[in-house]
């Protein structure tokens, strides 16, 4: 990950020397270092921004809040814009990681959906630090034919049994069942499946979740948070705990691919996580001015719509809606009904002590020991 940024920074240093020698403005002002989730932006959003603003963007990606947090906590990252999810964002704000937004530079702010702003304000009171970007759910992506082959034509797709019921998972193991490498989300979901409070910080509840995952562990092909997109699309795996838009990207690639693969997404009826990803500017960011330009650009309704039409996540931009493809905005798996909304839960930050216990449990789960 830091490869890209290092390359970008050294390039800008030498460019700065050159421009300084010719007496022009420093090249620093012409750079922006963005660290975002993989598969989370339209293909031409970065080039269009670069062209319009004359800013060169170093764009790095991650697929895990834990990875982003590790990078941020280490400090001095050189990033100008990062995109954590709500619960992580809250504790990072509390840790002093971010600078307040200068709203006078964000005149597209009013395009944001007030309801989403209110949701995000539970993490960022007064919406002082972050611009909500996209939101979605954590459900199941599956290969329709492969699952039907193993569970029968009347297979029930809308349940976490596909992953967490040991008998069902055993039947699916040979076609590839995968879990996100996202401890909080997997544990929250496992607790919910067991009928416990998904956000419980009781260690017995955590142990129950660990026991459940250990039981299905032999049937899990891998823990990864982005590889499943292509693997689902190519028929290499058949059931993945995954993020809504990423599964739709897989479905789209599957349809475009040569092999006849139908991939679908479900928000299981037992309930699921709803999350919000938020753009923010780290304290000490080298190019805060360009960061504000970037945030303001992302809030243009047409830019937000283009991103959504490319990555299939719901946007926090209400004025983008008229420009969003009908099959996206009318898809209840992307914009869920009121009823489904009620079955979703938001993640909240955990006490550091419990977070550490859970991280250790995750290592045990992943290694199967
Ligand atoms: C984008 C994944 C973002 C969803 N590929 C996780 N918050």
Boltz pocket constraint, residues with backbone or C-beta under 6 A from the ligand:
constraints:
  - pocket:
      binder: B
      contacts: [[A, 37], [A, 38], [A, 39], [A, 40], [A, 85], [A, 243], [A, 246], [A, 275], [A, 277]]
      max_distance: 6.0
